[in-house]
Amino acid sequence: MGSHLLGLRDCSREEIESILDRASYFDGYRNQKLTSLKGLSIAALFFEPSTRTRFSFEVATRWLSGEFYNFSTESSSVVKGESLLDSVNTLKSMGINAMIVRHRASGILQWLSTKISGISLINAGDGSHEHPTQALLDLYTIKKYHSSLEGLKVLMIGDIKHSRVVRSSVTGLKAMGARVTLAGPPTLLPKEFAREGVEISWDIHPYMNDADVVYMLRLQKERQKKGLIPSLKEYTRLYGLNEERLKYLKPGALVMHPGPMNIGVEITAEALKQLEDHNDIRLGINEQVESGVVVRAAVLDYLMGEKPR
């Protein structure tokens, strides 16, 4: 892992556990100002829209007494043709200690890490490649609910092809001992995952009644440019979580979604209402958002903060 968090493929189980343990530690100090990033400066460079990720990193940085700066790509020299590398080197020269980057190009953080030194890079989502902090906060949410991930059965449903969350989550879940099944339309279900030992299926029903976690992925409508699904209505009919499908879930199951949600596509409004009122099946979406701050604080602390606790 080193001084960067580029993806979970670079992390050992011990490193993941260390970050989750730090997140648990920080969870006990939500109402107190902490100082592990005092004197350090963090900048966010986002070439794609973000609300949850960028804002939770900002809250986490300020909570740990670091300085946080938003780098606006719309009003910067990037618009005039300055390269990403130029921008990072410029910010490094200004005393920035870490850079949080979201970019549409898959793998760009790995490339960038070979070109610079003396600054930490954190991947906030690169194309359809990885989104490691989303996966870490999901692991943390599951661990809080089920206490351990070892042996858990996790069913991830939807747009697997375009999901950077899946690519990080599969790595993290497997490292922590969970069993993962990916389900979705054949056109959105790459066979690459089967080669990695993950079970894949075009039919969600055989796996729903045994799943400990059902993770509904956002259908990335902005990337559906090749007619990969017949229609949203057909997608929802076959893969959406509705009231009828909730009956398949066993007591104690946890339903998750990375956000933002397309209500009526991945999960129907009626199913959401039923989940909010359900005593046996938990809706973990709010917990995922809450976990975002403590987990991103833990990542910053792990890379740049105090010694191991």
Beta strands, then each sheet from edge to edge (+ up, - down):
strand 1: 41-46
strand 2: 67-71
strand 3: 98-103
strand 4: 120-126
strand 5: 153-157
strand 6: 179-183
strand 7: 199-201
strand 8: 213-216
strand 9: 254-256
strand 10: 282-283
sheet 1: 2+ 1+ 3+ 4+
sheet 2: 7+ 6+ 5+ 8+ 9+ 10+
end
